[in-house]
Amino acid sequence: MNMLTIFGVGAEIGGYCNGYFGRDDYSNKTCVMCTPKYAVFEEWETGRASVLNYTEGLKEDAKNWKIED
């Protein structure tokens, strides 16, 4: 299992994200880069980037983060 099986470039996430981006971060984000070990997300409003490292259990946690059109 790796990050590429969870996210891809262009994936959109939002909400609390189980605190992976900080306890006060609820901003929507877009995946702008993804490797097997980490993904880079850019916030829609500010353009700030955050790195999310792969951890066990992330696939289950991330199911509820994705924004569907």
N, C-alpha and C positions, 0 to 999 in steps of 0.2 A: 504494500500500500504506500502511496506517496501523494503529494499535494496535487499532482496533475490529474488524479482520479477524483478529486473533490472540486477544484476550481479550474477555470480556464480564462484566458484573456477575454475581457468583456463581461464576465460574470458580475452581476450586481447584488450587493448585500446591504442590509440595513438593520437598524435597531441596536439593541444592547450587545449582541454577539457574545453572550456569556462572559463579558468582561475581557475578551481577548485583546481589545484595542484600548482598554482603560475603563475604569468604572463609571466615568462620566461621559463616555463617547457613545452617542446614539446616531451619529451621522451616517447617511447613505454613502456607499463606497463602490468603486468599480475596480475590478482586477486589471492592472495594466501590465503585469509581468508574472509569470508562473514558472517555477522550476520544481523538480521533485522534492526539494527540502523546504522551500518557502515560496510565498506569493507576496507581491507588492500591490497594495490597494491605495487608490487616490480618492480623497473625499470630494464629493460633488461640489459643495459650496466653497470650500477654501483652497482646494488643490493640494492640500497637505497629503503626504504619502506616509503609509504605515506598512511595516513588514510583519507578516504573520508566518511564524515558523511552524513546520509540521510537528504535530504531537499525536500520540495514540489517542483515539477517541474523538479527534477533530471531525472526522467524517460524520459521525452521529450528531455532534453539536451543530455543525454547519447546515444541516438539513433545513432548519427553521430560519436561517439568516437570509436565504436567497429571495430576491425580489422578483416576482413573476409579473409579466405584463398582462 
